[in-house]
Amino acid sequence: MSRGPQGTPRAMRPHIVLAGKCNAGKSALMNALVGQDLAIVSPTRGTTTDPVLRSSELLPFGPVVYVDTAGLDDRGALGSARNKKTRTAVAGSDLTLYTIHPDRWDTEDLDHLVSCASQRTTLAVVTHSDTTRPGQEFLRELQRITGRPPAVVSSASGEGVWELRDELARILESARQKEEKRGGRQLLEGLIGPARLVLLIVPIDLEAPAGRLILPQVQTIREVLDGNAATLVVKDQELPWVLDQLKHPPDLAITDSQVVDRAAALLPPEVPLTTFSILFSRLKGDLPAFVESVYLLDRLPAGSRILITESCSHQVQCDDIGRVKLPKWIRAYTGKEHHLEVTGGTFPEELDCYDLIIHCGGCMITRPQMLARLEDARLAGVGVTNYGVAISHMQGVLERVLEPFNLNGAARSA
């Protein structure tokens, strides 16, 4: 799993994306913010090609990820491809810093800034203050577009960098407090309380890394402990024996989607049950929308195009869930031959050619990144469901695993 220096997974850190035109000072600003010479700084246009990520600690807020990107005015075929990656990074950001060289502000800059501000929380950053002082009218125009006073910095002299860090911390802390008032974004939000027992059912197959658990399992265990509850981890083969040993049934059971049918059959019906993938689909995406779209599996005609997509790239195994198991279950459930396409890591840009998208839980990307993918699919008119929702539906236990979330009415009426 991708972790920063302090151990917090990148997918759980707010992403601060630095955008702007070539030579606006993005790479130099990232170096100044993290206090290290990480990104290459050069007067040559197009020095930054792919997004450069750096995990860092933003005090007093906490862990974040800075993302340096290619210039939005990069030209040519390669420039166009780089621009797409930059726009994708902006769409999935928690906060965008639009960097501006005060001597080069033009209508193209204006269009880019308006676009960024219309998508995500955006702060304009005027760079090179050691050589050019921006005028007050110019700064007021930037504030009018973004709704925030712009920062004025010099990465070379350090002027304004500490003040910018403080402002970033304030913006992110304000966003976090608003999220907490709405109920927070916790994996087990509303599902457990103190002094409860959570049973985790974890099959050990070829995809399980030797000697360790995968991120969804580790994150779930940590949240259980943080909630002053207890967790018991068991392989599916030992589940009957473990249940016989328990004096009282568990208060919640969470299973890997691949054995959800076996877990549902063995657990007492009064034990709330769900899957790791469904938990992450609620945390990162839109669970009701995933449930609504899963019924497309029942209606799609033969020959439909279905995209199976994962947010990470991993070594393919002989029993890979996305490339082997899901296609097999889809064929068995529908009784039809569909055109199935599997992607990992990147999300396709052209989506209107698909009839359904089945997405993994998204444990390796942030919530804004997942929501950006869902918005792209919505604009293309394509329904999106989730691995755990789709597998549970095909195994006939969807209502059971949705009971903890009070979504069964929606499931039955879909």
Order of alpha helices (4+ residues) and beta strands (2+ residues): beta-alpha-beta-beta-alpha-beta-alpha-beta-alpha-beta-alpha-beta-alpha-beta-alpha-beta-alpha-beta-alpha-alpha-alpha-beta-alpha-beta-beta-alpha-beta-alpha-alpha-alpha
